[in-house]
């Protein structure tokens, strides 16, 4: 079986570089565009990223799960860059704490719906999905 083509991928927040290396695919969620998958050779692209469970597929077959809390994705010259205000590696997120936060925010929004609470819930769902608590699709639908 032929090896999948790789591309350079960087996920960067102001605090740190969450990932810098080669990957075969990146899936993230853009504002107004839904989930977008990037493979090696993808056409140039620029979009705002909304809170989501971003997946970086590494050449060895493993998947790096990242909770991205907004920012931008750019594809140019064979490289995918996600520049984010805030992001967390799924492996660093406490799944139980993330699930409790989702439940708390959902309950809060049942009583008082506001834009800030809805935005916080979107981030909480991204964290829970990246931690392995729910599928990326279910989390991104909120």
N, C-alpha and C positions, 0 to 999 in steps of 0.2 A: 504494500500500500504506500502510495506517495505521501510524503510529509506535507502538511498544510503550510502554505506561505505565511510568513510572519510579518509583523510590522512593529515599529517602535510605538510604545504607549507610555504616556505620562499622566498621572493623576496627582495634582498639586493643590495644596491649600496654603494659606499664608503661614501656617505653623510648620508644615513639613511636606515632603514628597512622600505620598502614600504608596505610589508604585512608579517605577521607571524600569522598563525592560521590554522584551519581545513578547508579543501575544499573537494569537491567530484570529481573535475576534473580540470586539467590545460591544456590549449592549447597554444602552442608557436611554433615558426618557427626556425628550425635549418639549419645550413649551409649544403647545399647539400642534406638535408633530407625532406624539405618541412615542412608542419605543422605536429606536433606530439601532440597527446592527451595522457595525463597520468591519470590513474585511480588508486584507492587504489589497492595495490598488484602488481603494475607494476614491471617488471624485472629491475634489475640494468641497468642504462643507463647514458652515459656521452656524451655531444655534445656541439659544439659551437652554440651560438644563434646569429642570424642576426637581424637587426632592424625589429621590428614587433609589431603588436597589440596582446599582450598576454592577455588571458582571464582566470581568476580564478573563478571557479564556487563554490560558497559557499553553505553550507548545507541548508540555508534558501531559496535557489532558486535564490538569487541575483548573479549578475556577477560583478566582479571587473575587470575593464578595465585598462590595463597598457601599456604604450608605452615603450618597452624595446629596448635599442639602442646598442645591442651587449652584449657579455659575454658568460656565460656557463650555461647549465642546467645539474643537476645531480640528479639521482634518486637512493636512496639506503636506506635500512632499513625502508621502508614505508614512506619516506620523499622525497618531491620534492624541490630542492633548485635551484633558479635562481640567479646567481651571475653576476651582470652587472656593467659595468663602469658608466652607466648613465641610468636612467629610470624615468618616470613620471606617476603619477596616471591620468587616463583619466579625472577624475572630476576636476583636477587642470589645465587642458589645455583649453585655450580659443579657441573654435572651429573656430571662424571667423578668428582669427590670424593664426591658423594652415592652414586653407584653402587658405588664402592669400599667405602664405609661399610656399605651394605646387604649386600654380599657378605661383609664381615668379620663382621658381626653374625650373619648366617645360619650361617656356619661355626662361630662360637662357640656358637650355640644347638644345633647338631648334637651338640656334645660335652657341654654343660652347660646344661640348660634351667632358666631361672629367670625370675621375674616382672620383675625389673629389665631383664634382657636383652631380654625380649619387648617391654617398653614402649619401650626404646631402638630396637628394630627398627621398631616402629610409627611412631616419629618419623622414622626414616631413610627409610622408604617414603614418608611424606608429603613429605619434602624432595625425594626423587627424582622423585616424580610432579609436584610443583609446578615443578620445574626442566625438565620435559618429557621425563624419562627413561622413564616408563611411564604407562599410562593411570591416571586417578584411581580407577577401579573396581578395577583389579588391586592398586593400592597400598593401598586401604582394606580389602581383604579379609584383611589380616594383623593 
